[in-house]
Amino acid sequence: MKGLALAAALCSGMSLSAPILEFNANTPSWSVLNDTVMGGVSSSQVRINDGVLEFTGQVRLENNGGFAGVRSSPGRYDLSGFSDLKLRVKGDGKRYMFQLGTSARNGVTYRAEFDTVAGQWTTVTIPLGSLRPTRFGQRLTGPTLEASDVIFFGFMIGNSRAERFALQVDWIEGQ
């Protein structure tokens, strides 16, 4: 029966979603990566609470700082079967960055920005083609994202403002 439903969905042009990350016991661990790596003083915390990733903290601008981020531990994620990623998020009305990485050594991440609605769960769609390569916050002209080689996910805030922030992520799906 499932095969017939899948075939009907494909023939009707319906898009199918597949979970990539749900925040439960099998979720990779997450770690903080703030501007303190270059002398800044921003702070953040990350935890998983009742199936939701919570990324909170304070961005500060002293010592040329101004960003806070979190990353998942390395794993293997083949996203080549998807054109978009969907994120269910609840924020504070601020703009955040979503990141994918394909190497833990070269410093290149692929980023896209998204806005949140204060206190409201929303679904954000990020086309994989919209992710742009960066290294240490600077845009690059390449390399292009190899969706089959993703090893980590990340979230970041860096709006050139000293501010408190709070972002919750319920899940990440591919479509």
C-alpha positions as CSV (number, residue, x, y, z in Angstrom):
1,M,0.0,0.0,0.0
2,K,2.8,2.4,0.8
3,G,4.3,1.9,-2.7
4,L,1.0,2.8,-4.2
5,A,0.8,6.0,-2.1
6,L,4.3,6.9,-3.1
7,A,3.6,6.3,-6.8
8,A,0.4,8.3,-6.6
9,A,2.2,11.2,-4.9
10,L,5.0,11.2,-7.5
11,C,2.5,11.1,-10.4
12,S,0.4,13.9,-8.9
13,G,3.5,16.1,-8.5
14,M,3.1,16.2,-4.7
15,S,6.4,16.9,-3.0
16,L,7.6,14.4,-0.4
17,S,9.5,15.3,2.7
18,A,12.0,13.1,4.6
19,P,13.3,13.7,8.1
20,I,17.0,14.5,8.2
21,L,17.3,15.7,11.8
22,E,14.9,15.2,14.6
23,F,16.1,16.2,18.1
24,N,15.9,13.0,20.1
25,A,18.3,10.3,21.6
26,N,19.8,9.6,18.2
27,T,20.6,13.3,17.5
28,P,24.3,14.1,17.0
29,S,25.8,16.3,19.8
30,W,26.0,20.0,19.2
31,S,28.8,22.4,20.3
32,V,29.1,26.2,20.6
33,L,31.4,28.2,18.2
34,N,31.3,31.9,19.1
35,D,33.5,34.9,18.3
36,T,35.7,34.0,21.3
37,V,37.8,32.0,18.8
38,M,39.1,35.4,17.5
39,G,39.0,37.4,20.8
40,G,35.3,38.4,21.0
41,V,33.2,38.0,24.1
42,S,29.8,36.8,22.8
43,S,28.3,33.8,24.6
44,S,25.8,31.1,23.7
45,Q,24.4,27.8,24.9
46,V,22.9,24.9,23.0
47,R,20.8,22.1,24.4
48,I,18.1,19.7,23.4
49,N,15.0,20.0,25.5
50,D,11.8,17.9,24.9
51,G,12.8,17.1,21.3
52,V,13.7,20.7,20.4
53,L,17.2,22.2,19.8
54,E,17.5,25.5,21.8
55,F,20.2,28.0,20.8
56,T,20.3,31.0,23.1
57,G,22.8,33.6,24.2
58,Q,24.2,37.1,23.9
59,V,26.0,38.7,20.9
60,R,28.5,41.3,22.0
61,L,30.5,43.6,19.8
62,E,33.6,44.2,22.0
63,N,37.0,43.1,20.7
64,N,35.8,43.0,17.1
65,G,33.3,40.3,18.0
66,G,29.7,40.0,16.9
67,F,28.6,36.4,16.3
68,A,27.5,33.3,18.0
69,G,27.0,29.9,16.5
70,V,26.4,26.2,17.0
71,R,27.4,23.1,15.0
72,S,26.4,19.4,15.1
73,S,29.2,16.9,15.5
74,P,30.4,15.4,12.3
75,G,28.3,12.7,10.6
76,R,27.4,11.6,7.1
77,Y,24.4,13.2,5.4
78,D,23.7,12.6,1.8
79,L,21.4,15.4,0.8
80,S,21.7,14.9,-3.0
81,G,18.2,13.6,-3.3
82,F,16.7,16.9,-2.1
83,S,16.3,20.3,-3.7
84,D,15.2,22.1,-0.5
85,L,15.6,21.8,3.2
86,K,12.7,22.7,5.5
87,L,13.3,23.8,9.1
88,R,10.6,24.2,11.7
89,V,11.8,27.1,13.9
90,K,10.6,29.4,16.6
91,G,12.6,32.6,17.1
92,D,12.6,36.0,18.4
93,G,12.0,38.0,15.3
94,K,15.7,38.1,14.4
95,R,17.6,36.9,11.3
96,Y,19.7,33.8,11.6
97,M,22.0,31.8,9.3
98,F,21.7,28.1,8.5
99,Q,24.9,26.4,7.6
100,L,26.1,23.1,6.1
101,G,29.7,21.9,6.1
102,T,31.4,19.3,3.9
103,S,34.8,19.4,5.7
104,A,35.9,19.9,9.2
105,R,39.3,21.2,8.1
106,N,39.0,23.7,5.2
107,G,36.8,26.3,7.1
108,V,34.3,26.5,4.2
109,T,30.6,26.5,5.2
110,Y,27.5,27.0,3.0
111,R,25.1,29.5,4.4
112,A,21.7,30.9,3.9
113,E,19.9,33.5,6.0
114,F,16.3,33.2,7.3
115,D,14.0,35.3,9.4
116,T,12.0,34.3,12.4
117,V,8.7,35.5,13.8
118,A,8.9,36.3,17.5
119,G,7.3,33.6,19.6
120,Q,5.7,31.7,16.7
121,W,6.6,28.4,15.1
122,T,7.2,28.8,11.3
123,T,8.5,26.5,8.6
124,V,11.4,28.0,6.6
125,T,12.3,26.6,3.2
126,I,16.0,26.8,2.2
127,P,16.7,25.8,-1.4
128,L,20.1,23.9,-1.5
129,G,21.0,26.1,-4.5
130,S,20.7,29.2,-2.3
131,L,23.5,28.2,0.1
132,R,26.6,30.2,-0.6
133,P,30.2,29.2,0.3
134,T,31.9,31.3,3.0
135,R,35.1,31.0,5.0
136,F,35.5,32.9,8.3
137,G,32.4,35.0,7.4
138,Q,33.7,36.1,4.0
139,R,31.8,35.0,0.8
140,L,33.7,32.9,-1.7
141,T,33.2,32.3,-5.4
142,G,33.5,28.5,-4.9
143,P,33.5,25.6,-4.4
144,T,29.9,24.7,-4.9
145,L,28.1,22.6,-2.4
146,E,28.4,18.8,-2.9
147,A,25.1,17.8,-1.3
148,S,26.2,14.2,-1.0
149,D,29.2,15.2,1.2
150,V,27.5,17.1,4.1
151,I,29.1,16.3,7.5
152,F,27.6,19.0,9.8
153,F,24.7,21.4,10.3
154,G,24.9,24.7,12.0
155,F,23.1,27.9,13.1
156,M,24.5,31.3,13.6
157,I,23.6,34.8,14.5
158,G,25.7,37.8,13.5
159,N,23.5,40.9,12.8
160,S,26.2,43.6,13.7
161,R,24.1,44.3,16.9
162,A,24.7,43.6,20.5
163,E,21.7,41.6,21.5
164,R,20.2,38.6,23.3
165,F,18.8,35.9,21.1
166,A,16.8,32.7,21.3
167,L,16.2,30.2,18.5
168,Q,14.4,26.8,18.7
169,V,14.5,24.2,16.0
170,D,12.0,21.4,16.0
171,W,13.2,19.5,13.0
172,I,15.0,19.6,9.6
173,E,13.5,17.8,6.6
174,G,14.6,17.3,3.0
175,Q,12.3,17.8,0.1
